[in-house]
């Protein structure tokens, strides 16, 4: 039963990670502690989540009481789009490390290929509600991120929300020092990402899935949307295995050798979401799940749809 994926730097990334997006003050401290007590060793965070201080408090508390060692944890953070100018990259990473109270993170991702105007406004938009570019080039941002690896601030670097051509641009970059360790993208049976996954795997780049349950608590979610957790075919598979629809949706990625990030702040759900190592989905059921693809996105990144580096217009 696969429990981790080996990255191109030799590090082992636990296949199941706790997501920390949209976890409010006070909630995330207990969520991370519960997760570590449950057995999670992979914690996925980001500057833009605005809660890395609390994640750091929880991790520090668990290390100090001897529940876990730092080297047994796999901590992920992400460079936000307002810090894409190469001169800002190290400062952004140092701020994350200071908030997390850590000497290094195991993986640091470029959250989006999109660089936007630096400043206190984390979503700088014009009068049409579209992202204001900083005119940066993500290849220059990548070079600055490579320096973080060389400086020992991060163990590995990767990307998130990148399409094939954007990953190819990094791989073909002259003097490339560090290949992307993963591409973290939205993925679930309504957005199976098969072409992108095949491409990334062909380049030895694991794909990490975020929003495996469709993030029904997104602020912009509408009642008209398709629901993964309520889908009759997914519910029928869950019944067959005596599991919850959420457990089926998490296991779906593990069967594809993909690390998966699942967010909850509810203790019983955090524990329930971890009960996915005692069963496998049969090929017929995987076929049914893959057959649900409709290229539906919960995260269309529409605020940056006119940006020169908007990733979602490409076929994959």
N, C-alpha and C positions, 0 to 999 in steps of 0.2 A: 504493500500500500504506500504510494508515494506521499511523502510528507514535506518534501522540500524540492526546490529547483536550483540547480547549480548555475551561477552567473559566470560571465566571461572572465571575472577576476578570481574565480575559484570559490567565492563565497557561496554559502548555502542560504537561500531565501525560503523561509517557511511558506508553504503553499497557501496557508490561510492567514489573512491579516485582519486586524481590527481597524475599521475606518473611523476617523474622528471628525469628519465634516458635520457641521450643523449640530454639534453637541454643545449645549449651553453651559454657562458658568456653573460650577458645582457638579454638573452631571458627568463631565469627562473624567474628573479625578477618580470618581468611584467606578466608572466604566472601565478605565484602564487597569485599575487595581483588580477588579472582578475578572477581567480578561486574562491577566497574568496568572491569577490564582487558578483559573479554569484550564490553562495550558497554552494560551496564545503566546507566541514569542515574536510576532511580527506586528508592529504598530505603524500605521500609515497616517502621516500628518502632512501639513502644509502651512506655509506662512499665511496664506489667504484665509485659513480657517480661524485665525485670530484666537487660538486657544493653546498654543505650544507651551506657554508657561505652565498651564495646568497639567498638560501631558507630562512635562518634565517633572513636576512635583510628584505625580503618581509613580512615574518610573523610578525616581530617586527614593521615594518611600519604600517601594518594593525591593530595591537593591539594598537599602540600608537595613531592612529587617531580615535580609538573608533569603528572601523568597525566590530570588533570581540573581544571576550574575550579569553584569553589563554585556559580557562577550556572548551570552546566550540569547540576547535580544537582537532583533533586526529592526532598526528604527529608520523610517523613511521620512524625508521632508521634500518640499518642492520650492523651487525658485519662482516667485511671482512675476507677472508680466511687466510690472513697473520697474523692475530691476534688471532688464535685459541689456542695458548699456554695459559693456565690459567693465567699466570703472566702478559699477555698482554691485557686481555679482558677489565679490568676496564679502562686502559689508552685509549684504542680505543673508549670506550663509552664516556669518558670525553672529548676526542678530538671532537667527534660529537656534544656533548652538547655545547662545547665552540664555535664551528663553527655556530651552530644553535642559539646561545645566549639564550639557554633555561636551566631551572633548571632540567627538566626531559623530556623524551619522553614517549608517551602513550604506544608504543609497540616497542620492540627491537628484531629483528629477527636474527638468525644465517643464513647468506645469502646462504651458501652451507654447506653440511655436511663434506666438504673437507678442511682440514688444510694444508696450504702450507708454505714454507720457509719464515720466517719473514724478513723484510727489506724494502727498498724503492721501489724495483721492485714488483708491485702489482700482476703480473702474472709470477712468477718465473718458468721457464721451462728449461728442459735439452736440449741436442743437438737434440733430436727427437721431440722437441716441446711439451713434456709432463710435466705436473705439477710436481714440486719438493716438495715432502711431508715434513711436519715438524714433522712427526711421532706422532702427537697428536691424542687423542681419543676424538671424539665429545661429549662423555659423561662427560669428564672432563671439556670441554669448557662449556657445559650446566651448570655444577655446578658453574663455575665462573660467568655465566650469572645470575644464581639464586641469587648470592650475590648482583648483581646490583639492583634487586627488593627489597631486604632487606635493601639496603642502600638508597632507594628512588630515585635512578637515573633514573629508568624506572618503569612504572606502570605494565607492563606485558612483558613476553618474549614468543617468538615463533620460528618457523623454516621456512625455505624456500628451495624448491627443495629437500625435503626429501622423501624417499620411505616408504612403509608400515613397512618394517623390521627396518628401522632406527628410525621411530617414536615409534615403539614397544619397541625398546631398551631403549629409554628415559622413556617410561611409566613403564617399568619393572625395572628401575634402583633402587637399594636399597637407602633408605633415600631421595627419590625424594621430593623436597619441592614445586616446581611449575611445573604444567603440561604445555605443549605447548598451547599457546592461539590461534594459527592458524598455518596452513601450507600454505605458499604462493607458488603457482606453475603456470607454463605456462598452460593456459587453453583457449580453443575456440572450435568451432564445428569440426575442424580438429583434435583436441586432447581433447576429452571430459572428460578424466580422471575419468570415472564413477566408476571403482573399488576402486581407491584411495579415491575418495570423499565418497563413501559408508563406507569405513573403517574408515576414519577420523570422519564422522558424528556419527558412532557407538561408538566412543570414546569421543563424545561431543567436537570435535575439528573442528571449522569452517575452510573451505578451501577458500583462497583468490585467485582470478584469476589475473595473470599478462599476458600481451601481448594478450588482448582479440581481437585485430584487426589483430594479426599476426605480429606486428611490421615490416611493410614493409620497414621502413627506417633503418633497421639493416645494419651495414657496410658490413656484409657478405651475405646479401640477394642476390639471383640470379633470373634472369628473368624466369628461368625454374620452379620456385616454384609455388605451387598452391596459388591463391590469395583469401582470404576470402572476401575482399571488392568487388571483381569482380565476385564472384561466382553467377551463374544464379539463383540458388534456393534461396540464401540469398537476392539477388536483387529483386526477385519476392515477397518475404515476405515483404521486405521494402516498395515496391510499394503498397501492399495490406493495410498496416497500415499508408501509407503516411508518412513514416519515412525514414531516410537514412540507408544504410547497417550498418554503424558504430553504430547507435542507436539500431538497432536490435541485433547486436553482444554484446552490453553492457547489454541490457535488458535480453538476454539469460541467463546470470549468475544470475541476480537478481531473475529470476523465479526459480532458483535452490537454493535460499537463500544463495548465495555466494557473499561476498564483491568482488568488481572488481576495478582494477587499470587501468585507461586509461590516456595515456600521449598525450599531445599536447602543443605546445607553440603558436598556432595560436588563437587569441582571439575569432573569430567566431566559431571555432571548439570546444574550451573549453566550450563555452556557449551551442552549439548544443549538445555536448556529455552529458550535464546535463539535456537535455529535454527528460528524459526517465521515468519520474514518472507519466506520464499522460496516460499510456496505459499498457496493459498486453498482452503477447503472448498466443494464444490459444494452447491447448494441441496438436492439429494436427500439428501446426507450430513448436512447441518444438520437436515433433517427427521427423520432417523433418530435423531440425538443428542437433539433436543428431545422426541422420542417416548419417551425413556427416563425421563422425569420420574416420580417416585413420591413427591415431597415428603419425601424422606429427608434428615434432618439429622445431620451429624457433630457439630454444636455446638448441642445443644438448650437450653443455658443453664439446665439444670434446677435448679441451686442457687438460682435467683432466680424460679422459676416461680410463687411466691405473692406476688411483689412487685407493688405497685400499677402499676408501669410496665413489667412484663414484656411484651416486644413480640411474642411468638410465638403468642399465642392468637388473634390476628386472622387473618382469611382471607389477608390480605397487607399 
